[in-house]
Amino acid sequence: MNLERDAKRTQLRRMVRIKNKRTPAQQAKLTEIKGKMVGIQQKMHQAQELAQQWKQDGRDVSDLQTQRT
């Protein structure tokens, strides 16, 4: 338990140090990116819910699966 706590503290210290080294422009860009990610995550969640509903309704969801190239 102590080892895990120490590891988390070390990780948190590193994250704070990195954050403090960012310029205001870098901070603003990161905030912008995080905002976009929230929107993408919401859309993904909606798509997953729709796919589940389709599956429950007996519709073919095979075309909705991720295609890897």
KOLKOLRO-485631 format. One record per residue (C-alpha): residue number from 1; x, y, z. Coordinates in pm, 1 decimal, decimal comma. Layout:
<sites>
SITE;resi;X;Y;Z
SITE;NUM;X;Y;Z
...
</sites>
This chain:
<sites>
SITE;resi;X;Y;Z
SITE;1;0,0;0,0;0,0
SITE;2;283,3;238,2;86,0
SITE;3;461,0;158,0;-239,3
SITE;4;148,3;234,5;-439,2
SITE;5;93,5;562,3;-251,8
SITE;6;454,9;666,4;-312,3
SITE;7;426,8;582,4;-681,9
SITE;8;110,8;792,6;-713,5
SITE;9;274,3;1085,2;-535,7
SITE;10;575,5;1065,4;-765,1
SITE;11;352,0;1056,1;-1071,6
SITE;12;151,4;1353,9;-946,3
SITE;13;468,8;1555,3;-879,9
SITE;14;591,3;1484,3;-1232,7
SITE;15;260,3;1588,3;-1383,7
SITE;16;264,5;1916,1;-1189,6
SITE;17;622,4;1988,2;-1297,3
SITE;18;534,8;1927,9;-1660,8
SITE;19;223,4;2145,1;-1632,1
SITE;20;423,9;2428,3;-1479,8
SITE;21;670,2;2422,8;-1771,5
SITE;22;400,6;2479,1;-2032,9
SITE;23;362,8;2824,5;-2184,3
SITE;24;24,0;2999,2;-2170,0
SITE;25;-18,4;2923,0;-2541,9
SITE;26;49,4;2554,2;-2478,2
SITE;27;-197,2;2554,2;-2187,5
SITE;28;-464,3;2714,4;-2408,0
SITE;29;-406,7;2461,2;-2686,2
SITE;30;-432,3;2173,1;-2439,7
SITE;31;-759,3;2311,9;-2303,3
SITE;32;-892,3;2335,2;-2659,4
SITE;33;-791,4;1975,6;-2733,8
SITE;34;-949,0;1848,9;-2411,8
SITE;35;-1274,6;2024,6;-2503,2
SITE;36;-1280,6;1852,9;-2840,7
SITE;37;-1210,5;1517,3;-2677,2
SITE;38;-1514,6;1553,5;-2451,1
SITE;39;-1731,9;1609,1;-2757,1
SITE;40;-1585,1;1307,3;-2933,6
SITE;41;-1635,3;1089,3;-2626,4
SITE;42;-1999,3;1195,7;-2603,2
SITE;43;-2055,6;1109,8;-2968,5
SITE;44;-1889,8;770,8;-2922,2
SITE;45;-2111,6;698,0;-2624,0
SITE;46;-2422,0;788,6;-2826,1
SITE;47;-2307,9;566,6;-3112,3
SITE;48;-2251,3;274,9;-2874,9
SITE;49;-2597,6;319,0;-2725,4
SITE;50;-2752,5;329,6;-3072,6
SITE;51;-2565,7;14,7;-3176,9
SITE;52;-2688,7;-164,0;-2863,2
SITE;53;-3045,1;-57,2;-2939,5
SITE;54;-3013,7;-179,2;-3296,0
SITE;55;-2876,9;-510,6;-3173,2
SITE;56;-3167,5;-548,4;-2929,1
SITE;57;-3409,0;-471,3;-3212,4
SITE;58;-3251,5;-753,2;-3415,6
SITE;59;-3090,6;-524,8;-3672,4
SITE;60;-2760,0;-609,9;-3838,7
SITE;61;-2480,1;-415,2;-3669,5
SITE;62;-2191,0;-580,7;-3852,7
SITE;63;-2139,2;-271,8;-4072,2
SITE;64;-2097,7;-59,7;-3758,9
SITE;65;-1796,2;-249,6;-3632,4
SITE;66;-1456,9;-81,3;-3648,3
SITE;67;-1264,9;-165,9;-3959,7
SITE;68;-890,7;-192,9;-3915,4
SITE;69;-661,2;-111,4;-4201,1
</sites>
